[in-house]
Structure formats: structure tokens, C-alpha cells
């Protein structure tokens, strides 16, 4: 990916609807550089964001897909991808997931 496009995507992640998640993951990395994983719940994410996740996040596994940032993707995926994290072990029934740092 060219550097100008990467800068545009990072800027979009920093100012988008899901910017609080992006900022949290950046801070998480700075404060705990050896920590490579973060287990969380949908409710915890909603508290961090300040709004409810869309219904599609609770019923469609693809909502949590990675590698969306390369093509411009969805703003929620840009938030974690541009912060250097990926989703893993998404459990829609238990409403939990794991973020892994790249």
C-alpha cells in the first residue's frame, strides 16, 4: 500500500465513528508493549465507544472481518487495523472476541 493511501486510512480511523476504539488500542500498545492480546466483550466495546454496536455486529460474523483497511473497508475495521490489531475468536453467541496485535 502506498504511503499516501496509508496516511489517508490512518487519518480516517482517527476521526471516524470508531475512533475511541482506535485510540484505546493505540494507548493499550503504548502502555503495555509486551501485551499482544486483549479479550473483550461486546458490552465492554460499547462502553468504550459510547454507543451500541449495530445489530449486524451481533448476527453476522463478517462484520468482524480483518483486511478491510487495504481496500478502504468499513470504519469499524479501520479502527482496529490502523491501530495495528486484528480480530480473532469472535463468539457471536457469547458476544466476546479477542483482539491480537499484529
NUVO-690623 format. One record per residue (C-alpha): residue in three letters; x, y, z. Coordinates in steps of 0.02 Angstrom, whole numbers, plus 50000, padded with zeros to 5 digits. Example, Ala and Ser with C-alpha at 12.3 -4.5 7.8 and 13.67 -1.06 7.14 Angstrom:
BEGIN
ALA506154977550390
SER506844994750357
END
This chain:
BEGIN
UNK500005000050000
UNK500725016949956
UNK501145028850097
UNK499905042250047
UNK498455029850048
UNK499025022850215
UNK499055040450287
UNK497285043750224
UNK496665027550301
UNK497505031250468
UNK496765048750469
UNK495035041450434
UNK495225029150579
UNK495755043150697
UNK494235053950662
UNK492875041350621
UNK491425034950722
UNK492505021050794
UNK493965032550839
UNK493775028851026
UNK494195010550989
UNK495665015650881
UNK496325027251016
UNK496095014151153
UNK497065001151054
UNK498475013551018
UNK498585017951204
UNK498494999551252
UNK500024996551143
UNK500995011251215
UNK500625007151397
UNK500864988351383
UNK502044984951237
UNK502264966551279
UNK500404962951283
UNK499894955151119
UNK498074950751153
UNK496524958751225
UNK494974948451269
UNK493404958951274
UNK491524958451263
UNK490314967451150
UNK489664976751304
UNK491404982551351
UNK491664988951174
UNK490014998151181
UNK490545006351343
UNK492185011651264
UNK491305018251108
UNK489865026651196
UNK488545018851083
UNK487795001851044
UNK488584990850912
UNK487454988450762
UNK486354972950757
UNK487404966350614
UNK488904965050732
UNK487904952850838
UNK487254941850698
UNK488494942550552
UNK490244935650579
UNK490914945250426
UNK490614961650520
UNK492164957150621
UNK493234952950468
UNK495014958950452
UNK495954965350300
UNK494604977750257
UNK495774992550277
UNK496774988350122
UNK495294991950012
UNK494595006150116
UNK493414994450206
UNK492224998350347
UNK492575011650477
UNK492474999250621
UNK493804987950543
UNK494905002850501
UNK494875007350686
UNK495734991350741
UNK496774988350584
UNK497555005650578
UNK497985003650763
UNK498924987650720
UNK497674974850788
UNK496624960750714
UNK495074951950775
UNK495124933550821
UNK493994920850906
UNK492394930650883
UNK490984921750977
UNK489314929150923
UNK488324918451046
UNK489344924051198
UNK489664941351124
UNK491534940351155
UNK493074942151048
UNK494944942851054
UNK495994956550977
UNK497784951850931
UNK499144964350897
UNK499984962150729
END
